[in-house]
Amino acid sequence: MTTVLIASYLEPEYVAEIEAAFPQVRVIYRPDLLGQPRYVADHTSMPNRTPEQEQEWRSLLAQADILFDFDYSHREDLPDLAPNLKWIQATSAGIGKFVERMKYAERTNWLFTTASGVHARPLAEFVIFAMLFFEKNFEYLQREKEARHWQRYTTGELPGKTVSIIGLGKIGREVARLAKCFDMRVIGSRRDPSQTVEGIDALYAPGDLRPLLEHTDYLVLATPHTHETERMIGEEELALLPQNAVLINIARGAVVDQAALTRALQNGRLRGAALDVFEVEPLPPDDPLWSLPNVIISPHSASTAASENRKLTDLFIENLRRYLAGEPLLNLLDVERQY
């Protein structure tokens, strides 16, 4: 009998759905041995197990064929503790660097599937929120409210503005789709620019960022973190952006030279930034980004919506069906490309 071990908190009703869909599968769910969620769809809370509970958890790992989520309480020694493991369904889309860092692909024959697509809509909505924040000059409204001052003012609008998207996966394409609803011009970057993408007005290759950067009002970073994208936006790239441009990062902090970005924001080179990810997380209390009024700081939570576990459960049920039937899995991680 195939054994599934759920390694992060999941609402009991979703666990029951998995069990009902696969009566031939043994589903183990022990929330008492997992970290308690700090918010809805928290998958990284660490457990506080007694020695006896730890021993029990290790015995369950030894029985598992499939993990729903990584066991973050045993990152380094998971291959030793789970000798029967064959597949991990992640709850995050960006797991490539983590798998590389843990050397899982080198030490095991495990399959990894990502949560690609689950977070596309909330992240795209965050981008729309950020663009409206700056277009409607919410900074001004906040200052005027605090001063209890009434003075009419003029806003911009999104139609006709250009949004440039680096990374046209499921998230980037959803950003493009919503931006088109606001009649924006959408340009983007993808590995093969000869393949058209619906809703994209112009496509460029990853090595041809100049036209994408020089003609943008809003630069959206939605690319995976790989060796190729490490610090892809640095001093030189930021200097190509128009002075009134806004940078929105929903990718990973490592794709931007954060010190260079901070300088560009401090000296007025850029109008602003909306950041969900940072080089160091949590963002240190003394980081200058905290004090900049033209920066939106989100604690790596733009992807986390109340609907996340519902979507993750649906994805896992479909992938488990495919796994048992010997069919290709959705969102299979390419460990070489890291996405």
N, C-alpha and C positions, 0 to 999 in steps of 0.2 A: 504493500500500500504506500502510495506517495504521501509524504509528510510535509505540510506547509507550516512554518513557524512565523508568526506575525511578530516582528521585532520592534515595532513602535506603536504607540497608542492608536487605536482605531475604535470608533464607536461600535458598541456591541451589535447594533442592528446591521451594520455593514459586515461584521464577522459572520452573523447569522445568514446573510445573503450568500456569502462565499460557501459556507457549509451546505446550504440548501442547493446551490448550483452544482456541487460536486460531492454527492454522498459517498463516492468511492475514494475520496481523498480525506486523509486525517488532517484536520486543521487545529493547530495548537495556538491558543491565545491566552496568555497569562498576564493580564494588566498589572497584577500585584508585583510582577517581576520587572516591569518596565518603568521608565520615567513617567511621572505624572505630567500631563499636558499643562503648559502655562497659558495657552491660548488655543483656539480652535485650529486644528491641523498642525499642531506642534509635533514634529518628528525628530527633534534633536534633544529633547529633555533627557538628562542622564538619570539612571536609577540609583537608588540608595539601598542596596541589598544587604541583608545579613549574610554571614558566611554560609549559613544553611541555604538561603535563597540563591546565593551565587552558585553553589554546587548544583542546585536543582536546575538553574538556568543553563549551566554548562552541559548537563545531561540532555536537555532539550535541544541545544545546538548540535549535539552529537547525533541526534536522530533526524535532523532536518535535511530534506532533499531540496526544498525551496524556501527562501526567505522573502517575506514581504518587508522590504526596507533593509538597509544595512544595520548591523548591530554595532552602533557607535560606542558601546561599552567594551567592545573587543575589536577595535580596528586592526591592530597589528597582529594579534594572534588568532584571528578568525579562521584562517586556513587550517590551523592546527586543531581548533576546537570543533570544526564542522567538516569532518572528513567525507561525509556523504553528500555535501552540498553540490548542487549542479546549476542553480540559477538564482539570481537575486533581482527582484523587481524593485527598483528604486522609487522613492517618492519625490525625487528632484530630477530636473532635466540635465543640469550641468554636473555630471558625475565623472567626466573623463579624467580630469586632473586628480581627483581623489583616488580613483582606481589606479592611476599611474603612481601616485605617491605611496600608496599602500603595497605596490608591486603585486597586486592580486592577479593580473594577467600573466605575470611571470611565474607565480607560485601555484597557480591552479588552472583548471580547464573550465572555470565557471562561465556561464552566460550572464550578461548584464543587460537589463532593459531599463530605459529611462522613463521619466514621466513627461516626455516631450508632448506638448499640446495641452496638457492639463492647466498650465498657468498662462497660456497665451492671452486669453481674454482679460484677466485682471491686470496683467502687465501692459497690455495695449491701452486699457482704460487709464492706467497711471500716466502713460505718455500723453494721452489726450488731456488729462487733468493738468499736467505740467505745462503743456502748450497754452492752455487757456489761462492758467495762472499768470504767465508772463504776458500773453496777448492782452488780457484785461487789466494788467498792471495791479495785481492784488497787493503788491508791496505798498503801493500808494494808498490803497483803501485801508490797509492796516495802520499805516502811519496817521492817516487822517482820522480814523476811528479813535486811536489812542489820544490824539490831540483834541478830540471832540470838535473837529473843524469841518464845516460844510463848504465844499468848493467843487462845483461841477468840473468834469474833466473828460477827455476824449480817449477812447480805447482803440486798439487795433482789432483786426478780425482775421480768422484763419484762411478764408478763401483767397487763393492766389499765392499764399505763402508756400515756401518749399521746405519739405521735410526730407532729409537724407537718412536712409536706414542702412547701417552696416550690419549685415547678417539677415538674410531673408529666409530663415527657417519658419517654423510655424508661428513663432512670436512676431518676427519681423513682418510676415505677410499679414498677420492680424492687425498690426499697427498700420500697415499700408491701407488695408480695407477700411478701417475706421477713419483714417485721415482723408480718404477719398469722399467719405460721407460729409466732410467739411469743405469739399471742393478744393483741397490742397493739391499742389504739384508734388508728386512723390518720385524720388529717385533713389536708387539703391545699389548695393554692391553684393555680388555673389561670385562663387568660384567660376561658374561658366556663364558669362554675361550674354552669350548667344541664345540662351534659352529664355524665352519671354516669361514674364511673371504677371499675372493679372493685376491690374491696378497700379503698375509701375510705369512711369512715363519715360524713364531712361535707366539703363543698367550699365555698371562699370565693373571691371575686374578688381580683385583685392589690391593689386599692385598699382592701380590707377585711381587713387583717391583724390587727386588734385581737383578735377572738375566737380566731384561730389562735395568737396569741402568748400570750394570757393563760392558756390552758388546756393548755400543753404541758410535757412533761417533757424531750423531746428535739426540738430544732429542727434540721431538716435542710435545708440550702440546696443545691438541685440545679438552679437556674435558669440559663439562659444569661446571659452578660454582655452587656447591651445598654444603650442610653441610659436605658431605663425602669428597669433593675435596678441601675444604678450607685449604690452606697452605700445600698441600700434598707434595710439594717439598720444603724441608727445609734443614737445615745444614747437617743432617744425610744423606739425599738422595743425596745432591750435592757431599758429600764426596765419594759416591759410584761410581760416574762418572769417567771415565778415564780422565787424566789430559788434554788431547787434545780435549775433548768433547766440543760441542757447544749446548747451550740451545736455543730453538726457542719457544716463547710463543705467540700463537694466540688464547688462551682461554680467561682467565680473569686474571687480575693482582693478585687477591686474592688467586689464586692456588699456588703461589710461595711466599716464605719468601724473600721479595725483599732485605732486609738488608743482609741476608745470601748470596744471589746471588751476590750482589755488592762486598762483601768481597772476594768471590771466584774469581771474575773477577779481582779485584785489585791485589790480591796476586799471580795471575797466575795459580790458581788451575784449572780454566777453560780457554779454548782458547778464547771463546767469547760468545756472546749472540745476538739474534735478537728478539727484543721486540716490539710487537704491542700494548700491554696492560700493565697497571701499577697499583700499589696499590692505588695511588692517581693520578687522571687525571683532568686537565692537569698535566704533570710531573713538579714539582716545579723547577724554574730556578736554584736553588742552589743544586739540587740533583746531587750527584757525578756521576751518570750514564752518564750525559751529557758530561763529560770530558774524558770518557774512549774510546780510539780509537778502541777497540775490541768489541764495542757495536753498533748495528744498532738500532736506535730509530725511530719508526713509530708512529705518533700521532693517534693511534686507527683507522687507515685508510686502513689497508691492505685488508679489506673486501670490501671497497667502490670502485666499478668500474663504468665506464660510462654506463654499461649495466644493472645496478641494478634495476632501475625503470621499465625497460622493463620486467625483470624477475618477479618483484613484482606484476606488473599488470597481467601478465599471471597467477601467482599463485592465486591472488585474484579473478580473473574471474572464475577459476576452482572451488575455494572454495565457491564462491557465488552461482555457479550453484549447487553444492552439498548441500549447506545450504537450498536453495529454494526447492530442490527435496527431502529433508529429508535424504540425504546420509551422511556417515561419512566424517568429514572434514579432510583435509590433515594437518599434523603438529600440531595436537591438543596437547596443553600443558597439561602434567600431573603435577598438582600443588603440589602433594606430592613429586614426584621425582625432580621436578623443571626443567624438560626438556621435 
